[in-house]
Amino acid sequence: MILYFSGTGNSLSVARVLAEETGDSLCHMADVLPPEGTRGTGEGPVMVPAKVIGLVFPVYYNDVPDAVREFLDHVRFDPSSYIYAAVTCGGSAGNTLSNLDRILQRRGCRLAYGKPFFMIANSTATWKKQVTYDYSRLETARREARDMAAAVRSRTTDRSALRRSLAATVMSSSLSRALTKGFLQPSVNPSACVHCGVCVRVCPNHNITEQEGKIVLGSHCTQCLACAYWCPHGGIAVHGRVIPKENLYHHPDVRLQDMFRR
């Protein structure tokens, strides 16, 4: 089973290649868990009985995204499972794979194989006015995903990418996150919002709702920016700034309907 989390489609694209090449099933992490409002109501963690488990998600703040950490808090894997991870990023993967392994080890499991995929950062357009995206990175990622799938089929153990650095530790600290999150905070742009509901349906955290004819962003945002990049009307601003249409990015192989959550 391949479990993924994706905001603008990079991680979904890698997860799809892995699924196609390995023959494993593909599932969004949010779809494994009970609905948001019913979690933590006395039921135990969700058991994932698969013997081969792939985790695919983006790097946020040089670390494991909060949404993925929450997912891992609510599930349990068989300690004998072969677990591997593919993490997508625009630059450095930081301490992501190492920290993921630590989370798994606290649950009696271990990351057998981890690999970063250097793709396109979706945060660049939130602060840079003119952005040029290097789409050749996406083709490289496809090839590397096929190579990773072959290694997974052979049950390869490769922990060489589980590195740590002081710079990544600083970048992922609570203080650094608090300072940076303000610059990646989405908000409704009322002059452009037409209440089409796209942001509601693409939010992987179910953090966006429509209430009394207004789009409302809740307090459980993970800064994936799916709402801003998938809105066709510029109805979502980031740090008070609407990203120009020509700078909007989502993976070209991923359609809007692919991102809709239940």
N, C-alpha and C positions, 0 to 999 in steps of 0.2 A: 504494500500500500504506500502511495506517495501522498503526503499531506503538505499542502502549500498555503502560503499567505502571500497576497499580491495586491498592490495598489494601482500601479500603472501598467502591469502586465509583464514586466521582465521575469519575475519569478514564475509566473504561470507559463510563460513560453518555455523556460528551462524544464519545468515539471512535466510539460506535455512531451517534450523530446524523451525524457527519462521514461515516462510511461509507455510511449510508443516502442522504445527500444528494449525495455525489460518485460513488457506485457503486464505490468502491475496496474492496479486501479488508481485513479486520481481523485482526490477529494480535498475541498477547501477545509482548512482547520476549523472554521466556524461551523461547518455543517456536521462535524462530528459531535459537537457539544449540544446540550439542550438549549432552548431559547434563552436569550440574555437574562430576562427577568426571573428565570426559574433556577439559575445556578446558585449553588451554595444554600439550598433549601433543605438540607438534610441528606440528600442523596450522595453516595460516594463517588469517587472519580470514575470516569468512563474508561473501561478496559478496551484496549486496541490489541486484538489477539494475533495480528499479522506477525509472521516470522521474519519478514523483511520490511523495514520501514524507512522510507525516505522522507526527509524534512527539507522543504525548499522555501526560502523566504529571503527578504531583503535585509541588508545591514542598515541599522539606524543608530546614529551616534557611536559608530565603531563597536556596536554591541547587538545583542539579540533584541528585537523589538518588544515593547511591552505587551503587545497583543499575542505574540508567540509565547512569551513567558507565562501569560495568563492561561493560554491553551495548555501548556505543559503542566500547569498547576492542577488542571482538571482532568488529565488523562493519566493512564498508567500503561506501560509497555511490559511485555514479557522480558525479564532480564536476559533470556537467551536469544532474544531477537538480534538480527543483524541490522544495525541502525547506521544510516549514512546521511549526510547533509550537503546540500548545495546552497550557497548563500550568494546573492547577487548584490553588486555594489558599483558605484561609479569610480571609486578610487581604492582606498584601503579597506580590507575586511576587518581591520582592527583586532579586537579580542573576541570576536563573535564566535568562532568555532570552539575556542578554548572555553569560553563561558558556557556555551551550549553543552559541552562535554561535562562540565562541572554540575550543571543542572541535572543532566541524565544520571551522573554517578550518585547524586543524592537520592535517586530513586532506584538504585541498584542496577542501572544500565550503563552502557558505555558507547561512545561514538567511535565506530570502527573506521569510518572514512569520511573526510570532510574536504570540500573544495570550494574556493571562491570563484565567482564568475564576474569578470570586469565588463560591465555593460554601460548603460547611460544613466547618469544620476538625474533623478527627477527634481532635485532641489535647486539646481543651477538657475533655472528660469525664475525662481522666486526672488533673486537678488541681482541677476545680470540682465541688462536690457536687450542685448543682441546675443543670441545663442546659436552656435553651430553644433549640431549633433553628429557624432561619428558613428554612422549606422553600420560601418564595417565591423564594429565590435559585436554586433548582434549575430552576424554570420560566424564569427569566431566562437561565440558562446554556443551556437548550435553544434559546431564541430566538437567542442570540448564536452558538451552534454552527451553526445553520442559516445565519446571515449569513456566518459564516466559510467555510462550505462553498461558498457562492456566490462568495466572493472567491477561493477556491482554484480553482474551476472556471474563473475568468477569469485564473488565474495571477497574481494580484495580488502585488506586492512592497510590503510595508509593514513597515519595521524601526523604527517609532516607539516600540514598546514595549520595545526592547532598551536599557533604561536601567540605570544603575548608581547606587548610593548608598553613602555611607560607613557608614551604619547597617547596611545589608544585608551589607556586607563584614565588619564586626565580628561580626555575628550568625552568619555562615557560616565564621568563622575556626576553625582546629583547636581552639583552647582553648575557644571558645564551644560548639562541637559536643560536645567531650568532657564539658563540664559538663552540657549539656542532655540528652545521650543517656542518662545515668543515670536521669533522671526519666521517660524513655520506654522503659525496658528491660522487656520482658515476661519473665515467669517462670511456671512451672507452679504452680497452686493445688491442691495434692494433696487437699485436703478436698472439692473439687468436681469434679475431673477424673474422667471415667468412661471414658477411653481410647476415645472415639468416633472419633477420627482426623480430625475436621474441621480442626483446626489444621494437621495434616500436609499435608492436601490443598489448603488455601488459601494456604499460605506461598509467595509468588512466588519466593523465593530457595532453596526446598528446604532450608531451614535447620532444619526441625523433623522429627524422626524418632521412631519408636516402637522402643525397644530393650528386650528382655526384659520386656515388659509395662509399660514406663514411657515417658512422653513426654519427649523430650530436646530442648532448644533448643540449637542450635549457636552458633558464634562469628561467623556471617555474617549477623547480623540487620541489617535496614535500617530498623527502627522504623516499618514501615508500619502496624502494629497490626491487621493483618487477623486474626491469631490471636485477639486479645482481643475484637474486635467481632463476629466471626462465630461464636465458640463459644457454643452454646446453653445451656451449663451453668455458666458463670462459672469455667471451668477454667483460665483464663489471667489472671494479675494483671499490672498495670503499675506498676512501682516499688513492688511489694509491696501494691498496693491493687487490689481487684476492682472494676471499674466496675459500678455498679448497673444492673440490667436496663433500667430506664426511661431511662437515659442512653446506652444502646448505640446507635450510629449506623452504618448503611450505606445507600447510596443506595436509595430505595424501588423503583426500576425494575430493580434488579440482584438476581438470585436467588443463593442460596448455590452452586448448581450452576454458575453462570456463572463463579465464582471458582476452581473446582477446577483445579489445574495437573496437567500430565501427569507 
